[in-house]
């Protein structure tokens, strides 16, 4: 018997990384990309917008993403934060386009963290 964890496929390779080994920048980027992807789907930027668009859910995801990106930007550096801010701005603009009732400037999803998006 070995001390090596056995993966489900019996390969003897542990596919999961120990969370203590993952750098903070990588975790922040991963979570941000998941939030960004989910927000994009919910604003209708996916394969089946008729079935997948849900602006209430999109608003929550975009606001969470904006809070994370804004709070983490100084910690992760501009090199990592810039593409996240660009993606965030894109889903904020897509939300504005998809919404039948426009939010006031500065009142859109995540705009309390980013400022007005036009």
N, C-alpha and C positions, 0 to 999 in steps of 0.2 A: 504494500500500500504506500502511496506517495502523499506528500503534502501539497502537491499541485492540484488546484481546483479543477474539476472536470467540467467542461462546458456541456451544454445540452446535447451537442452532436458527438460527444465522446472524444473530442480531439485532444483534450488535456490542456487546451489553451483557454485561459479566462478572458472572455471577450469584453468584459466590463472593466473600465478603468477605475482605479481607486480615486474617489473624488478629491482626496488630499493631494493628488499628483497633478490636478488640472489647474492651470494658471487662471487667475481671476479674469483676465482679459478674454480668455477663451470662453469661460462660462458666460460672461456678460454678452459677448458676441453671439453665442449660441442661443441664449434666451431671447435676445433681440431679434435674431433672424426668425425664430419660431413665432414671436409676436407679430413681426412684420408680414410673414407669410400668411398667417391666419387672418390678419386685418385685410390683406389684399384680397383674399377669397371672399371675406364678408362684405367688402365694398363692391364686389362684382367683377373683379379682375381675374376670374378663373374660367375654367372650361364651360361651366354651366351656371351663368349668372342668374338665370331665372329661378333656379333651385337653391343656390348657395348664398345669395345676397341677404344680409341681415344687418341693417345699419345700426340697430341698437347694440348688437354684439360688436360690430366694427368700432363704434364709439368707445366702448370699454377697452378694447384691445389697443386702439390708437393712443388713448390716454395713458394706459399702462406703459406702452412703448415710449411715449414722449417723456414720461417721468423717469424711466430707467435711463434713456439715452442722455437726457439733460443732467441727471445726477451723476452719471458715470463718465461723462465726456472728459472731465479734467483728470480723472483717474486712469482712463485707458489711452488718452492721447488723441490728438487730431487725426493721426493716420488711421486709427480704428473707428473713431467717432464720425468722421466725415461721411463715409458711405451709409452709416446708420441714419444720420440726419437727412441725407438725400432720400433714402427709402421712406423715412418717416414723412417727409414733406410730400412725397409722391402719393402716399395713401391718404394724407390729409386733403390734398387737392382732389383725389378721386372720390373721397367722401363728399366733398362739396358738390362735385358734379352729379353724384348719385342721389343726393338728398333733394326731395321735392320742396322742402321748406328750408331755405338757407339759414344757417346760424349767423348771428351778428358777428362782425369782425372781432376776433379775440375770444369768441365763445364756442368755436368749433372744437372737435375732439383734440385734446392735447395742447390746445392753444394757450391754456393757462401756464404751461411750461415753456412753450416755444415762442409765444407771441403770435399775432395774427399771420395767417398764411394766405397769400393771394397768388 
